[in-house]
Amino acid sequence: MSEEKSLNFIEEIVENDLNSGKYETLVTRFPPEPNGYLHIGHAKAICLNFGLTQKYGGYTNLRFDDTNPVTEKTEYVNSQQEDIKWLGFNWKNELYASDYFDELYSFAVKLIEKGLAYVDESSADEIAALKGTPTEPGQDSPYRNRSVEENLDIFTKMKNGEFADGAYILRAKIDMASPNMLMRDPIIYRIKHAEHHRTGNKWCIYPMYDFAHGQSDSIENITHSICTLEYVSHRELYDWFIEQLEIFPSKQYEFARLNLTSTVMSKRKLLQLVNENLVSGWDDPRMPTISGLRRRGFTPKSVREFCERIGIAKRENLIELSLLEFCIREDLNKSANRVMAVLDPIKLIITNYDKGTEDLIGENNPEAEDGGGTRIIPFSNELWIEREDFMEVPAKKWFRLAPGAMVRLKFAYIVKCDDFVKDENGNVTEIYCTYIPESKSGNDTSGINVKGTIHWVSAQHAKTAEIRLYDRLFTSETPDAEEGDFKDYLNPESLTVLPNAYIEPALADADLDSRYQFIRKGYFCLDKDSTEDKLVFNRTVTLKDTFKKPN
């Protein structure tokens, strides 16, 4: 009998709340800001929020936190929706913080009327100077005791566009001596004359995150508002707004965000990489974005499995990128068809093969649950093999091709190397072999045993392709923590392009959703840059963990 998996601390909270009757229906939300593409850290939050309502019933809303019109774009909204669907999740309601701008404004008015908010015209420097320190209380703003009537009048004029950006802000009136710096009269509205991607120019004042978030949760009757640990100090303010406004008491819970080695997760830094053309875009296969992982060949199943394996904790930790790579290898080993591709080609000519061409049978994937099936592979007397599979002066325990040595061609025959030729630079250009007719795979009566097997592609039938070999984007495991600019640690070998590889002819029909194991070379997928005249394949991951940590 298998051991039942223990609950994480958030699942324990949810079970207790449902079993006690505190809530009849579990409601969560995933609230990205549409100011960039989602990354693997967001995938953890997506799997948690949607996974809870899949497990316990209820539903999850997708709510875009679009309160900053300067940085937000419809492009980001669309990409984030696509990423969530790709991961295998569906939301009940598609919502936007901007849906609630009228209601949020009325909440602000209510706080003013209760004497719990005031308009401040101090400069940012003046506000900072009065804020105090974690060990010293702040001082009241000279505008803290404006009358309710004056505050309402100025706030209305702010809404009507009568003031320039920065002229006034609206602050909550809480406690300038609070040990929690966020409770020292936080800003809840600011003037920003900028066109919003959904509301256009209707608004020129916008709520701050802390004011919009909890109230949006409350409007939607979110029962469990789950966020990352950096919002622990925000919880007191989250609760204060809900209590003062006397609205549905959503509750905030925090978990440790995902920190992954050899990459950065900051949207600001990822945007920097994109804007400075250090990567090809948000979906560059070296990026930790979900779209980048998808383009590189990761599967939804592998990402969900990764998120499951790292779990949900209350303490920050650093997760090895190799675990994510392990998850995709595990998935593709069982699901990806094996094919043959020669990345660094050298020609092999079988001098005694006089059949013209013949069709051989190759296994698609012996690890697949259904056996994987078979495919037809054309064979001829001229083949492409890997340059690394021939050695003019063989090393000790060399079991591949060398003068006088024999090797098996995968799915085909045993061949013996008789001769080879070089160009003027000393590079081997052609290898001449004879084959053993009785040694055909599956029907070998030759009695010859060889230790080496190599892959190949028929030169007559092969298709050409560009191969992109991707590796880790940074040489440091923690580029964020290093001295200097994080970009100083970009890996110059994170992309190697092989322009003239040869692949099995069947790969001419490859599609963007298929995944392949190039035998002995790694796992690959078709890239969106492919055309009818030029196929491009990306390496998802090597067959084994080959990354060498810097000294």
N, C-alpha and C positions, 0 to 999 in steps of 0.2 A: 504494500500500500504506500503510495507516494506521500511524502510529507507536505502538509498544507503550507502554502507560503504565508509568512507573517505579514501583517498589515504595516504600512508606513504610518507615520504619526498623523498625517492628514486624513488617511482612510479611517483611522481610529476615531478622529473627531467627527467625521461624517457619519460613521456608523452609530456613534453615541447620540448625535443630534437627531438622526432619523428614528432610532429605536426608542428614544425618550419622547418622541412626538413633538420635539421643538419645531421641526419643519415637516410638512407632508411631502414636499417635492424638493429635490436637490436642484439648485440652479447655480451654474458657474458661468464664467465669461472668459474669453480671451480678448484682451484689449490692446492690440498693438497700435503704436503711433505710425501713421503712414508717411514716415520720413526716411525710409530706406527699405532694403530687402530683409526678410527674416533670415536668421542664421540658426545654427544647430542648437544654440542656447534657447531660442524661442521654441524649437521643436520639443524640448523637454517640457516647457510650460504648456504647449499645445497638447502633448500626450497626457499630461497630468489633468488638465481641465476637462478635456473631452473624455479621457479615460475614466474619470470619476463618474460622469453621468452615464457612460456606457455600462459601468459596473453596477451602479446603484439606482439607475433610472433617473428621470428628470431630463434636463436639457442644458445645453451650453449656447450662449449667445456669442456672436462675433461682433465686437464693438470697437470701432476705430476711434482712437483718442485723438481727434483732429482739432485741437484747440490752438495750434500754432500755424497759421496760414503761410508763414514765410518758408517753412521747410517741407511742407506736405504736398503730395502730388497724387493725382488719380492713378498714375503709373504704379505707384507703390501700393495703393489699395488693390489694384488688379493682381499684382504679383503675390501679395500676401494671401489673397483668396485662393489663388492657384496652388500655392505651397500647402495650405491647410488641406485642400481637397486631395492633393497628391499624397499626403501622409495618410489619407484614408478616413478623414473626419468630415462631418457635416454639421453645420450650426443650425439652430432653430430659427433665430432672428438675426438678420444683418442690420446692425444699428451703428449710429455715429454719435459721438459726443455733441456734434453740431446739431443733431436732432433736438437736443435739449437746451439750446442756447436761450430760448425764451423762458423756459422754466428755471434755468440756472440764474438768469437775470432776476427773476422774481424771488428766488431764494436769497440773492444778494440784497435785494430791497428789504426782504423780511428781516435780515440780520441788522440792516441799518435802522429799521423801525424799532427793533428790540434794543437798540443802543449797543449792538455787538459788532458794528463795522463802521469805519469812518474813511473819508477821503483824505489822502495825504498828498501834499505837493512838495515834499522834501525831495532833494536829489538822491540818487543812489548812494553817493558817498556819505551824505548826511544820515541816511537811514542806517547804513553800515556802521557809522561811528556811534550811533545810539543803541545799537543792537546788543552791546556787551560782549562778554566772552563766556565760555562754558563754566567758568568759575566766578564770574562777576555779573550781576544783574544788568539788564539794559535800562535805558532811560526813556521816558515817555516822549513821543513826538509832540511838537508844539501844536499839532493839529488834532491831537487825540480826542480832545473834548469839544470838537465842533458840535453844534446842535444837530438833532435828527433832521430838522427841516433843511438846514444848510447842506448836510451830506446828501440828502435826497435830491436837492436842486442841482448840485454839482455832478452827481452821478448820472442824473438824467441828461445833463449837457454833455457829459463824456460819451454817453450812448448816442447822442444826436450828432456827434462829430464836431463839436465846437472847439475842441482842444487838439493840440499837436501831440504826437507820440511823446510819452515821458512827462507830460505836463502834470498829470495826476495819476494816482493809483488808488485802488480801494484795498484797505487792510482790515482784517478781522481784529477786533479788540478783545484780547484774551489776557495775557499776563507777561509783562516785560521782565519779570523776575523768574520766569519758569526755568527749571534746570534743562528742559528740552528747548533748544534754541528755535525749533520750528514753531513753538507755541508763542513766541514773542511777536505777537501782532503780524502774522504772515500776510503777504500780499495775496489777494484773491482775484483781482481784476487789473488789467493794464490796457492802456490805449495802444492799438496797433493798426494803423491805416494800411491794410494789405488785403488783396483779393483772396478770398477763401476758395478752395477747390470745389466746394459744394454750395456755400451760401453767397458766393460772389462778394459784393460790396455792401451787403445788408448790415453787417456789423463792423464797427471799428474799435470795439472793446471785446476782449477775449478773456475767459476765466483761466486761471492758473491750474496746473495739473491737480494739485491738492484739493482745490475747490471743486473741480469738475468730476474727479474720479469717484469719490465716495457717493456723491449725490446721484451720479449716473447709475452706480450699482444699486442704489436705493430705489430709483425710479423703475428699474428693471426687476426689483425683488430678488436680487442676487443674494443667495444664502451664504455662500462661502466665496469670498473675494481673495483669491490666492495670488500672491506676488512674491518677489524675491527679497532676500534678507536686507538689502539696502533700504527697504521701506519700513523696517521695524520702528524707527523713530517717527515715521509719519502716522503710525496707527493711532496715537493719541489725538492728533489733529483730525484724522478720519472720523473717529468716534465723536469728537467734539462737535463737528459740523452736523452730523446726523442727529445728535441729541438736541442741539439748539434749534434745529429746523423741525424737529418732531416728525421725522419721516421714517420709512421702513428701516429697521436696524440691521443693515448688512454688516457682516463681520469680516475683518481682514485677518488672513493667516499668511505667514511667511515661510519660505523654504530656501535652501541654498541654491543659488544659480549655478549654471554649468561653467566651469573654467576648464578649458581644454589646452593641452600642450601644443606648442609649435604653431600657434595662430593668435589672432586678436579677435575680440568679440565686440569691441566698441563700434557702434554705427558710425561715429565720427571718424574713427580711424579707417574703417572699411571704405567710407565715402572718400577719404583722402587717397587711398590706393586707387580707387576708380578715377577720381578727378585728375590725378597726376599720371594717369596711364601706366601705372606700375602693374596693373592687371588689365585684362581685356574688357572687363565690365563686372557688374554685380554677379553675373552667373559664370565668371571665370572658374574653371574646374579646380583651381587652387584655393578659392575662397571658401570660408566656412558657412556661406549662405546655403539655404536649402536649395535654391535654384542652381548654385554651383555644384553642390553634391549630386543633384539630379542629372546635371549635364555631364558630370564625371562618370556617372553610371551607378551611383548608389541607388538602392531600392527602398521604397517606403518601409518594407518589412525590416530591413537591416537597421534603419534609423530608429524605428519603434523599438526594436530589440535592444539597441544601444541605450535608449532612454530607460528601458525597463531594467537593464543590468546595472546602471549607475545608481538607480533608486532615488528616493526623495529623502533628504536629510535636513537637519537644522544647522549644520556646520559646513562652512566653505571647504572645499578640497579641490585638488587639481587632478583632472582625469587624463590619462594617457591617450593620445590620438591613436595609438596602436590598438586600443580596445574597439574603437569605431571601425578600424580596418579589419579587425578580427570578425566583427559582426557581418560585414559585407562579404568577406571570404566564406564564412559559414553559409550564408544564404546562396551565394553564386556557385559554390561547390555543388550544391544540390539542384540548382535551377538553370545554370548557364550551359549551353551546348559547347562541346569541345570542337574547335576548328583548327586548321593549320594556317599559319601566317609566318612569312620569313621577313624579318625586319632589317637585317643586314645581309643582303643576298650575295651568293656566289654560285656559279653554275656548275651543276654536276651532269655529266654526259655518260649514259650507259651505252657502251660501244657494241654490246652484243644483243641489245634489245631490238627485235625486228617486228614487233607486233603492231607498230603504229601507235595506237592508244588502246587502253582498256579501262573499264570501270571497276573500281575497287569499292569495298564496303567498309565504311568507318562508323565507329560508335559515336553517338551524339553525346551521351552523358551517362556513364555506367553508375554514377552516384544517385541519379534521379530515382524517385520512388517507383515510377512506372517503367524503369529500365532504360529510359532515354531514347530508345529506338536507334535506327541507323540512317546513314545517308550515303549517296553515291559520290565517290571522289575520282576524278579522271587522273589517269597515270600515263606517262609517256617516257621516251628515252632521254629527254632533257628536263631537268628539274632545277628548281632553286632550293638551296639549303642555306643554313646560317653559316656565315663566315667563321664564327667561333666553333663550329663543329668539325673543322679541319685543322690539323696541326702538322706542319712540315716535318718538324722534329718532335715527336710526341713525348710528353712528360710521363713520369712514372704513373702507373695506374690510369693511363689515358684509354678510354674505351670507345672513343668516337673515331672519325676518319683520320687516317694517316697513311703514308705510302706502305702498301702491303697489308693494311689492316682491313678488317671486315666489320660491318655494322648493319643493323636492320633499319630499313626505311619503314616508318610507322604505317601500319595497315598494308604493307607491300612486301618487298623482297629483301633478302640479304644481298649486299653489294660489297665488292672488294675494290679498294683503290689501287689502280695500276699506274697512274701517272697524273701529272698536273702541269700547268703552264703559268708563267708569270708575265706581267707587263714590264715596261722599262723601269718602273719604280720598285720592282721587286715584290709587287702585290700579286698574290695568286688570283687568277681570273677564271680558270676552268679546272675542273677535276674530272679525270677519266676513270670510269669504273666498269667492271663486268658484274652481271647479276647472276644469281643462282636460280634457275627457273623452278626448281623443286622446293624453293624456300618460301613460297607465297604464304602470307599470314592466314591462319585458319585452315591451311591445308599443306603444312610444311612436312615434306618427306625427305628433306636433305640430310637430316641427322647432324647438322651443323649448329652449334650453340655459340651465340655471340652475346656479349655483356651490354653492348650499347645499342640504343634505339634513338634515332633522330627524326625530326619532322621535315617536311618538304612541301613544295607546291609545283605542280606541272607547269613548266615554262610556257607551253603552248596554250594552256587554259587559264593561267593566273590573271588576276586583275590587280592593277596597281592601286596603292593607297598611301595616304600620308598618315603617319602614326605619331601621336603626341604622348610622350611619356611624362606624366606629372609626378612630382614629389612634393614634400612639405614646403610650404611657402616661406617659412623662417628657419634659420639655422639654430636659433635659440629655442629652448622649450618654453621660455617665459619672456617673449620679446617686450611685453608691457613692463616687466620689472627690471629690465636691463638699463644701464646708464646710457644717456644720449637718446637719440631719436630711434623709435622702434623700427623705422624703415632701414636703419643701418644693418639690421639683422635679416634682411630679405635674402633668401637662398638663391644664388645665381644659377643653381642647377635645378630649380623647381620645375622647369619645362625644357625638355629636349625634343626637337622635331626631327623625325626621320621621314624625308620626303618621298622616298622611292622603295616602299616595301611591297611585297607580293602576297596576295591572299587567295584563298580558295575561291573559285568562281561563284559558289553559292552565296558568298557574302555580298555580291553585287545587289542582292535583294534585301539586304539588312535594313531594319527600320529603327527609329529612335528609341523604341521601347524594348528592344531586344538586348540581351547581354550575352557575351561570349567569353569562353576561356580560350585564348590563343595558347595552344599546347606548349608547355614549358616556358611561356613568356608572361603570363598574367591574365587578368580579367580586363576586358575591353568593351566599349560600346561605341556606336556610331555617333558622330558629332553633328550638330545642326549646321555646321559650315559645309557639309558634304553637298556635292552637286552630282549630276549624272556623269560628268566627265572626271570628277575627282572625289573619291571617297576619303573621309577623314575619320579615324578612330582614336578615341581617348583611352588611355590606360586608367582604369578605375583603381586598381591596386595590384601589387605584385602577388605572386603565388605564396610567398612567405614574407615575413617582416624583415626587410633588408636595410632599413634606415640605420645609418651609423651616426650615433650621437657625437657631436663635436667634443674635442678634448678640452 
